[in-house]
């Protein structure tokens, strides 16, 4: 007997929208978990997943992928790459594993929600495989990070970070709660698979994989390339949903979810990817600037995809295009100044040659961000490294939990960055964060940023050192300058450096 | 009287700092405390006499001899340091 082709049986086999008899349809698919927009069944019947795969095919391919990833890792372990890679590359790995490894667990829950509560069988099918994907991603990245523990205890933050009150952990959890975990299946599909995964994970996983290969880290490059092949499959859950929403009169709802999900995601990756590409990566290994990556992966591809679907560009698009010139520079100098609040050693990335590169990629950088670094460098050369150590906490955005920053050559927006809700003052990085908050203030108002926790007396003693301990950072885990301030003396007469 | 937590930014700097100041402190004391986080740290050093403070959504410099409370500053207000026009030209923020 010959086997049928997949296309001969797939639609029949996956079409599991039976009429329930033991429970009502509303009990089986509660709107708050499934489809709060109550789109008609006829509309859902149009959902056609672009990527069709059977379980047997899926398992075969995934097994081969895993075999390849671990084989390359075993081979790479015989080299001395990690011993010779230098602090910058170690920091990139620590940052990536800390921010991403356990975030994959949140993705598992999101995919599980779509697999259970998605209204279309094709959506449920893809999400089931997506759930298996995310389990693989969590396991492999934790495994790789664990193997690196022998190089530094800071690699432990791959597993530890999201269980702490470290400020980046609070930011990451808040983002994951909003985009991955706290939404119905429809909105999750839009915010996670379309906004987060379609554009931005490409940049982190493909962009960083290219840089890793360039840096000689074949193991890590192979790992995240393998992950991205899964992402590019299950990221397609959202696109057909958006198409049917637009076609059936739900464009406004779809657009709002895209606008919110995109902005929250952008901020996350500006911190995670923007700083790495423009500052952490050794200069000779850089392929493109963050802005160039953004223009290729987001401004170009994401723009086209949105418009092809009949959606509009997010209302803040012009502001976004300006923001990719500056925001991540603020995040980076923040990483460096508050380096003892993070679990990796932070390279300044502003040696004279790097400043030239930054100026060439971001004209005007020297007159804005560069002036701050010049002052910091002067203080270091004068032996005043104490002036590079913060004495108080930065104020963080009430919505995105990141330090509030501005291009130092531009004014703050003042009123556009604040509001009072039920007697409490809220401050925002920009008018976009404020707009998102205003769309559903009850969703966000009770969130406790690190500053809220400090003011509530939960950090004891209420000092900077108290805050470091509260964040779960022991002295050996706290970040330092990755190059022991050598960058401040580059191109100058040798001077005695203050050890950090 | 307990300390007032305030948001403090500074001309030519990039960050908003959390600063706690006694409510009975003078505005001049607030300027000194806030400037110590930025002036000579992120931006070039300059005399305190050339540093002023205003509410982020206001234009007028607050009187340095007034108490913080009398100057109308409340908990979690956002205040901004700015400088006399000097070597680097006109204020940018």
Interface residues (C-beta under 8 A of the other chain):
Chain A: X330 X333 X334 X369 X371 X372 X375 X376 X379 X387 X390 X391 X392 X393 X394 X395 X403 X404 X405 X406 X407 X408 X409 X410 X411 X412 X414 X415 X418 X425 X427 X451 X454 X455
Chain B: X5 X7 X9 X12 X13 X14 X15 X16 X17 X18 X19 X36 X37 X40 X41 X42 X43 X44 X56 X57 X76 X77 X78 X80 X92 X93
